[in-house]
Amino acid sequence: MNPTYDEILKANTLRGNVIRKTPLIHSPTFSDLTNSEIFLKEEFRQKTGSFKIRGAYYKIKSLSDDEKKHGVVAASAGNHAQGVALASSLENISCTIVMPKNASPAKVAATRGYGANVILEGVNYDESYSKAKEISESTGAALIQAFDDPQIIAAQGVIGLEILEDLPDVEEIYLPIGGGGLAAGTVIAIKEKNPNIKVIGVQSKSFPSMYESVKQNTRTLTGGERTIADGISVKMPGEITFNIIKELMDEIVLVDDDEITKAMFLLMERMKFVVEPAGAVGLAYLLSKKPSPGKKVVAVLAGGNVDMYLLGQIVDKGLAAMSRLLKLSVLLPDRPGAFKEIVDIITLANANIVEVVHDRLSSDVNAGSASVTLNLETQGKEQAQSLIKSLEEKNVKFKLLT
């Protein structure tokens, strides 16, 4: 059964003080970079750090008293787990979350912190889901789906109501698609009020399951390559969500990890927003393709739960992509003063040495030579190119590593 617009309205009335109406702000920075009027929907400021609490709370709130007595169970590697755990805690019912054994320790700890009993089972979502289904069948606990459930979809659709309330003349909305719950609910809400507003879903090129399914006109199993956007790494879209998106969504587009990394970096540097990879894909597409010149556009920033180790990599890769962090390997004669000559060139170029690794012993370094790997901070592409030109003019043997 497909969710209806009336169900979305009902979900909106049952949000109480738990579900926040997240801000929608205009960004002059991203407007300038895309030639559009960009507005950012800050779902990463939602409780638990993502939109997932919306669907989880409404679904659990809607359970019968008898169902609540048996508790709930869900499978998730991250945001859905935290949403279900918090919603269960607020309703004072028992909650079991099955997470993959390789789930982020921070996300496991956060889920337990919301009061859930966490079971680590399997090495991927599918294996964890099988265990959650088994628990549901043996204990009677309600299985809370991550996306393919009418009430879950309806509650995510409240985001569409909020966008229209704050920006009635919006022309285009870009939002992530994994299993499709957020996209399906939002597109129902938007098209009911104004069919002329374009709604565009964005997927990772590594997991283009909804993109391929719509293209083939049937649910299609696809994806499986590594991607930083683990929150939308879904190999098969939901049946309900597929039918809704196939009928109502204007377009589905794809982005790669480099484009996502750049968007996350710019969000941190320019806006001071920490947004997870899956939550930044809409803005990533707008920045890389600039598809909507002159139009009023909303990008839904769906979540902000980023692993701290990944965050450090995003900063480094973002700097490297903008030629502000230059990594190069230099082969030098192993004699006094050789490295000083390189340092003098770097100093004249006004670059800053961040890290130096000196290597005489590796098998690919000839006797009488030394390999030096340098991490350099520059002010941008022009300065980086000037430094590279200076090294070439001095006949320095080097290899760029970024």
C-alpha positions, -999 to +999 in steps of 0.1 A: +000+000+000+014+034-010+015+062+015-009+091+008-006+129+012-031+126+041-008+102+058+020+128+055-002+154+071-010+130+099+027+123+105+032+160+108+006+164+135+020+135+155+056+149+157+050+166+190+082+182+205+104+153+194+108+160+157+124+193+149+115+216+120+150+219+106+162+253+092+161+262+055+188+288+048+200+307+018+237+303+009+253+332-010+285+311-012+269+281-030+247+304-050+277+321-065+295+288-071+265+273-090+248+303-106+216+293-088+198+305-057+208+278-033+189+270-001+201+243+023+177+221+043+196+213+075+184+178+083+218+171+099+205+192+128+177+168+134+178+147+166+202+117+162+219+137+134+197+127+104+162+126+090+158+090+099+143+098+133+112+112+115+101+079+101+112+058+130+093+080+155+061+080+136+062+043+129+068+034+165+043+060+178+017+043+155+022+008+169-007-007+189-003-012+226+000-050+220+027-045+195+046-022+218+046-049+245+067-071+222+092-043+215+108-036+182+138-048+162+156-033+132+187-038+111+210-009+103+246+002+101+240+037+113+214+064+111+182+042+110+196+023+141+200+056+161+165+068+150+148+036+160+167+034+193+158+070+203+122+066+193+118+034+212+134+050+243+109+079+241+080+054+239+095+033+267+095+001+247+123-025+243+145-022+212+170-045+196+192-033+168+212-057+146+243-041+132+271-056+109+302-066+128+322-040+108+299-011+117+315+020+130+323+017+167+311+053+172+277+044+156+274+013+177+282+033+208+257+060+199+229+034+193+236+018+227+236+052+242+200+057+231+191+026+251+190-001+224+203-037+228+228-040+200+236-073+184+265-075+160+257-100+133+269-105+097+293-085+076+268-064+056+233-051+059+216-081+042+230-105+068+221-082+096+185-078+082+182-116+081+190-118+118+166-090+126+138-108+107+146-140+126+144-122+159+111-106+149+096-140+140+107-157+172+098-129+197+069-111+180+089-078+180+078-054+153+103-052+125+110-015+117+119-012+081+145+013+071+126+027+041+101+004+024+071+011+047+042+034+041+044+051+075+082+055+073+078+071+039+050+094+050+070+108+079+100+115+058+076+133+034+070+160+061+104+174+049+086+184+017+059+202+037+085+222+056+103+232+024+071+245+009+062+263+041+095+282+041+101+286+004+067+284-015+083+295-048+110+268-048+117+255-084+139+225-079+147+201-050+177+178-049+179+150-023+197+117-017+183+083-027+194+051-011+165+028-005+142+057-014+122+065+017+132+102+019+128+107-018+095+089-021+079+108+008+092+142-002+081+138-039+045+129-028+043+160-006+058+183-032+038+170-063+005+171-043+009+208-037+027+219-069+034+194-097+056+220-115+083+218-089+111+195-101+123+169-076+156+153-085+171+123-067+209+119-064+227+085-060+263+074-058+278+061-090+289+031-070+253+022-060+230+034-087+202+010-078+172+033-081+187+050-112+191+016-130+157+003-117+139+033-132+159+030-164+150-007-167+114-002-154+119-029-129+137-032-096+173-040-104+201-053-082+232-033-088+262-016-071+288-030-047+319-009-054+334+010-024+321+044-017+323+069+011+285+074+009+277+043+029+243+058+040+230+054+005+248+022-004+217+002-012+219-026-038+182-030-043+156-002-039+124-008-020+093-020-038+070+007-025+096+034-029+105+023-065+069+025-076+065+060-062+097+073-075+092+058-110+059+076-113+066+109-097+103+117-096+115+141-124+150+128-127+177+107-110+213+117-113+247+103-102+278+117-084+312+102-076+332+102-044+355+131-056+324+153-061+310+143-027+343+150-010+345+185-025+310+193-013+317+181+022+349+201+023+333+233+011+304+228+036+329+226+064+351+254+053+325+279+040+294+271+061+310+254+092+286+225+085+296+189+092+276+168+068+280+131+061+288+118+025+253+105+018+238+137+031+259+159+008+252+143-026+225+168-037+248+197-032+277+177-047+257+174-080+248+211-080+284+221-075+298+198-101+272+201-128+256+236-122+223+223-137+199+251-126+212+286-135+190+313-121+166+290-104+156+287-067+170+254-056+169+234-024+195+208-015+185+185+014+215+179+037+201+146+050+225+137+078+257+147+097+270+115+113+305+113+100+332+090+112+360+111+127+387+092+108+369+098+075+365+135+084+403+139+085+407+123+051+380+145+037+399+176+048+431+164+032+415+153+000+395+185-002+426+206+001+444+184-025+415+187-049+418+225-047+456+224-051+460+237-016+477+206-004+505+193-027+522+160-021+553+151-041+582+127-040+617+140-048+647+119-056+679+136-044+716+128-044+724+117-008+749+145+000+749+175+023+730+205+011+709+186-015+676+189+005+684+226+013+683+233-024+647+219-025+637+238+006+650+271-010+628+265-041+598+259-019+605+290+003+608+312-028+574+299-040+560+309-006+547+274+001+546+259+035+561+225+044+536+205+064+554+171+065+587+155+054+595+118+051+631+109+043+638+074+029+672+058+020+663+022+025+634+013+002+643-011-026+633+014-053+658+040-040+693+035-055+724+036-034+738+071-032+703+086-034+675+095-011+638+098-016+620+126+002+582+128+003+569+163+010+534+175+020+532+212+011+505+238+019+498+262-010+473+290-015+457+274-045+462+262-081+482+292-094+508+290-066+510+252-069+517+254-106+543+281-101+561+258-076+560+229-100+574+250-128+603+262-105+612+226-097+612+216-134+634+246-143+659+235-117+659+199-132+647+184-099+635+148-103+601+146-087+567+129-089+534+144-080+514+122-056+482+144-056 
